Amino acid sequence: MFSIVGHPGARLRPTLGLAVGGALLALAACELPKEPRWDVGIVAPFSSDPIGIADFLPGVVQIDSAGDPWVFTIDRQESNVVFSYSDMCALWTCAGGFSAPVPEFSYTDSLVVLFSDASLVSVEGVSGTMSLQVINNLGFEPLRSDATSDGYIALAVRDLGSGTTIDSLFLSAADTAINSAYDVTLNVSAAQLTDGFVIFFHLFSPDDGQPITIDPASAWLSLAASLDGIEVAAATVIVDNMSMDTSFVADIDQNTRDEIMNRVISGAYELKLIHNLELDGTLAVSIAGSEADLFSGDPLAEVRLIDLVFTSDVAQPGELTAQELELIAAFPDIYIGYNGVASGSRPGNQSRFAPDQTLQAQLKVTAQIRIGEQ
């Protein structure tokens, strides 16, 4: 048997981050008689090469294949907000530098933490660590007690898309001192986060009757939130004309090269993609003698397979000339590259991905060989 056996090679465009497994393009032949002359179509066996999905993911999403099952990891998501005292307590009228009792007041606001990449729409099966920090720079203790009540801060973490509560927290009078920070850590588990999350903030501060010197213009209380160590089971992202680019190196034995050079009169190929990806787009394959020649457009340096699409489980045939097959056989080394441009097939060019999804590229070659002639 004569064969062209593919094995993993260096990626040609490292910014797109994929390494493809081996491919097999094999040309099978039997003992070839010299006479009489006839033409034989020989079908080359093929293998299925997994092309990963990393090229279609936003930069904040990575695939972690170390465990079982695989997960997506998401970069740290964080934001903060400052609430000024003049906004929180409109009843305060004392000029800065004078002492006066701070009246009872309540204040409600929120901190929205949007995903840092707008192309990340939602994540499912979320786990992570949420850190919340409240810094008191008001110049007084807002959670103080009076004769009848205690001050408090109530925090609720919710999914930004659905409003579903993820966790909540209650800070009492003993939790925040003057000019200090209060930190809390939550273990987050959520069915889904869409666009990000929101922290709802409610403060109640009673009037304890004590005069306080304060400058309302410089007094504030801040809230910071971050979600870190994020792992998710699936992600929905916007895929808008994103490029996929990957390659591998193939080996060809000398006997196969000789048969192609001496006997091939024509050929054909058939590409089939097997996947369940929500993608539409176009695909091209380049076979060349060097990395630099892949998709170079030089007909003497590469053989291009064009007019291919991402449609799954559909045979996509094409013809190869004897000259193209001879060119491939003459390459000292053989490089095979896949280049595609795709968009999500959901409304808004959205596509849902799971970490272990792949696109299987199955390539079959048929060579027409003339027997009985040299």
RAZICOR-V932817 format. One record per residue. N is the residue number from 0. PHI is phi in degrees with one decimal (none if undefined). NEAR is the number of other C-alpha atoms within 12 Angstrom. Layout:
n=[N	N]
phi=[PHI	PHI]
near=[NEAR	NEAR]
This chain:
n=[0	1	2	3	4	5	6	7	8	9	10	11	12	13	14	15	16	17	18	19	20	21	22	23	24	25	26	27	28	29	30	31	32	33	34	35	36	37	38	39	40	41	42	43	44	45	46	47	48	49	50	51	52	53	54	55	56	57	58	59	60	61	62	63	64	65	66	67	68	69	70	71	72	73	74	75	76	77	78	79	80	81	82	83	84	85	86	87	88	89	90	91	92	93	94	95	96	97	98	99	100	101	102	103	104	105	106	107	108	109	110	111	112	113	114	115	116	117	118	119	120	121	122	123	124	125	126	127	128	129	130	131	132	133	134	135	136	137	138	139	140	141	142	143	144	145	146	147	148	149	150	151	152	153	154	155	156	157	158	159	160	161	162	163	164	165	166	167	168	169	170	171	172	173	174	175	176	177	178	179	180	181	182	183	184	185	186	187	188	189	190	191	192	193	194	195	196	197	198	199	200	201	202	203	204	205	206	207	208	209	210	211	212	213	214	215	216	217	218	219	220	221	222	223	224	225	226	227	228	229	230	231	232	233	234	235	236	237	238	239	240	241	242	243	244	245	246	247	248	249	250	251	252	253	254	255	256	257	258	259	260	261	262	263	264	265	266	267	268	269	270	271	272	273	274	275	276	277	278	279	280	281	282	283	284	285	286	287	288	289	290	291	292	293	294	295	296	297	298	299	300	301	302	303	304	305	306	307	308	309	310	311	312	313	314	315	316	317	318	319	320	321	322	323	324	325	326	327	328	329	330	331	332	333	334	335	336	337	338	339	340	341	342	343	344	345	346	347	348	349	350	351	352	353	354	355	356	357	358	359	360	361	362	363	364	365	366	367	368	369	370	371	372	373]
phi=[none	-101.1	-148.4	-113.4	-109.7	-86.0	-141.9	-58.0	-131.3	-69.2	-69.5	-88.1	-127.9	-62.2	-67.9	-102.4	61.8	-125.9	-121.8	-97.3	-71.6	-69.2	-125.0	-129.4	-120.4	-115.9	-113.9	-96.1	-144.9	-107.9	-62.2	-99.2	-72.6	-81.7	-136.2	-69.8	-94.0	-155.2	-104.3	-125.5	-91.4	-110.7	-89.4	-81.0	-60.6	-142.9	-123.4	-101.3	-101.5	-78.3	-104.1	-72.9	-103.7	-58.3	-64.9	-95.7	-96.9	-62.1	-63.3	-80.6	-111.1	-125.8	-98.1	-108.6	-101.2	-72.0	-103.9	-136.5	-81.1	-65.8	-136.8	-89.0	-110.5	-116.5	-58.9	-52.7	-115.0	-154.1	-167.3	-153.5	-147.0	-117.4	-104.3	-80.7	-65.2	-63.5	-80.9	-73.7	-130.8	-71.0	-76.8	-72.7	-124.4	-71.6	-67.0	-59.3	94.5	-105.0	-93.5	-161.5	-64.6	-84.1	-72.9	-62.9	-154.2	-126.4	-147.6	-127.1	-155.2	-151.1	-123.3	-95.6	-111.4	-78.9	-55.6	-69.7	-120.6	-65.6	-80.1	-87.4	-89.3	-154.5	-132.1	-123.6	61.7	-82.4	-138.1	175.4	-116.4	-104.9	-110.4	-120.2	-134.9	-111.8	-109.8	-98.8	-120.5	-79.9	91.1	-151.6	-89.0	-72.4	-98.0	-72.6	-112.7	-113.1	-66.8	-120.1	-150.8	-113.2	-78.5	-158.9	-123.0	-110.8	-123.0	-131.8	-98.6	-133.9	-64.2	-67.7	-77.1	-99.0	81.7	-63.8	-73.1	-92.9	-164.7	-143.1	-149.8	-126.8	-103.9	-100.1	-60.9	-86.0	-90.8	-125.8	-101.7	-63.9	53.6	-136.2	-114.3	-119.7	-115.7	-142.2	-120.7	-119.1	-89.7	-95.0	-137.0	-139.5	-65.6	-162.0	-123.8	-117.7	71.3	145.0	-143.3	-132.3	-107.3	-87.9	-122.6	-133.5	-118.7	-120.9	-125.2	-80.1	-95.4	-92.8	79.6	-91.4	-70.8	-133.2	-92.0	-150.1	-105.6	-58.4	-71.0	-114.5	-91.2	-156.3	-134.7	-116.1	-130.1	-123.0	-138.6	-145.1	-119.1	-131.0	58.9	-80.2	-124.0	-136.0	-88.7	-159.0	-142.5	-105.4	-132.7	-90.2	-113.9	-121.5	53.5	-88.2	-94.0	-115.4	-145.7	-152.7	-156.7	-149.2	-107.2	-118.5	-109.4	-138.8	-79.2	-66.3	-61.0	-65.4	-58.6	-64.2	-62.3	-63.9	-65.1	-97.3	-124.8	-67.9	-115.7	-169.9	-162.6	-151.0	-133.9	-143.0	-111.2	-131.2	-102.6	-117.9	-166.7	-123.5	-79.7	-88.0	-135.8	-125.3	167.2	-115.8	-143.6	-134.2	-122.2	-122.3	-117.4	-141.7	-93.4	-156.1	-60.2	-65.0	-85.8	-60.2	56.9	-79.8	83.0	-89.4	-66.4	-92.2	-121.1	-149.8	-114.1	-107.4	-104.6	-123.2	58.3	-101.7	-132.0	-84.2	-56.1	-83.5	58.4	-124.6	-68.4	-119.2	-91.0	-163.7	-102.2	-125.6	-84.0	-59.7	-64.1	-66.8	-65.7	-65.9	-62.0	-61.3	-64.7	-84.0	-63.0	-64.4	-130.0	-121.7	-117.5	-122.5	-123.3	-112.0	-135.5	-139.6	-129.6	-137.9	-133.1	-65.8	-92.2	-80.6	-54.2	74.6	60.0	-89.2	-149.4	-98.4	-122.8	-112.6	-61.4	-95.6	-71.8	-140.4	-112.1	-90.3	-102.5	-109.7	-116.9	-127.0	-121.2	-116.2	-108.9	-91.8	-113.5	-94.8	-103.8	103.6	-131.1	-108.5]
near=[20	26	29	35	29	32	25	27	26	23	28	29	24	15	15	26	25	31	30	35	29	30	35	30	40	31	35	27	28	14	11	20	15	13	12	11	15	17	21	22	22	31	24	29	27	28	25	25	33	28	38	33	42	35	35	47	40	32	23	26	38	31	35	21	18	12	13	11	17	19	30	39	35	36	24	25	31	29	27	24	25	27	31	25	33	26	21	31	30	17	19	27	20	22	16	18	16	16	20	23	20	35	27	28	26	25	28	22	25	28	31	30	33	29	33	24	22	22	31	35	34	37	40	32	23	33	28	27	25	35	29	36	32	37	31	31	29	35	29	33	38	45	33	33	22	21	11	11	17	24	31	29	35	29	33	30	37	32	32	29	22	19	22	22	24	30	27	25	28	23	30	24	25	18	27	30	23	23	19	21	21	26	22	24	21	25	22	30	28	32	24	31	40	30	30	40	40	41	41	33	36	27	35	31	34	30	30	25	17	18	17	25	20	27	25	32	22	20	29	30	39	31	38	34	38	36	36	24	23	34	38	35	35	35	41	37	41	31	37	26	22	30	29	40	35	42	45	39	37	35	30	32	25	19	20	31	28	21	35	40	26	24	34	36	30	28	32	28	34	31	37	29	32	25	27	22	34	30	37	29	27	25	33	32	36	37	43	38	32	29	28	22	25	35	34	20	18	17	20	23	30	34	37	35	36	25	20	31	30	35	27	24	19	18	20	29	22	24	26	28	25	26	25	31	38	28	28	38	37	27	30	19	30	38	43	49	45	46	36	34	24	33	31	28	24	19	16	16	25	30	34	32	41	35	33	28	28	27	34	30	42	33	36	32	35	34	38	31	33	29	26	17	18	18]
